[in-house]
């Protein structure tokens, strides 16, 4: 929810990571079938995958390639009582992932509708709009019996209708890691370096927001899987380098056949981020 500014030079690290991720995707030899990701009768292992960016831009991707169809609703809250300031945001999302070849996945995520309510001392604004879309390509690059490493490249497309005089877009390179030390335990780590740009006439505003996160999921039964995690996000904003450190948690209910319902939430702490909380409810199937 926070608007950020940065110079073009600060985005060079993000561009380098995107290039390295693309090289890993295209040049490394094909890995064998990723059996460590599969569990009988339930969805593949996956991280919490919740953050503050639109259409999953910058969010942790699962190291396990899979076909996916999911519908979600998300909300965010930011309150600053001394200035009578508040923001409430809501989104409806659609995510589709396909596996065109062994160890490859292409994923599209679209914020089909979004709603924001903004209030301060003198202004009250309520606005529905169409949101952003992302397109990602990932490929399994390395695995053992318990480990799997999957780099990816993701683009943020300028489909949001609430930008009237600007064109926002972005590109992100990242990598996701799975460690499965036990059939009922999944440990995830991810690093992402998104670079976003807003073009207004001949001017460009680049934003570089690297982040790193870890999640742990515990398969308690054939239908219940809680997860906990934490993410640190950094920025080139002049107000400070740390945007937030956010603990997060999720509860995933498995209905069998890869169908799941997940309730997730995160609380951005420390840093300069003004969002107080983010929640998401997702229903979908992965196979």
Buried (B, 14 or more C-beta within 10 A) or exposed (E): BBEBEBEEEBBEBBBEBBEBBBEBBEEBEEBEEBEBBBBEEBBBBBBBBBBBBBBBBBBBBBBBBBBBBBEBBBBBBBBEEEEEBBBBBBBBBBBBBBBEEEBBBBBBBBBBBBBBEBBEEEEEEEEEEBBBBBBBBBBBBBBEEEBBBBBBBBBBBBBBEEBEEBEBBBBBBBBBBBBBEEEEEBBBBBBBBBBBBBBEEEEEBBBBBBBBBBBBBEBEEEBEBEBBBBBBBBBBBEEEEBBBBBEBBBEBEBBEEBBBEBEBBBBBEEBBBBBBBBBBBBBBBBE
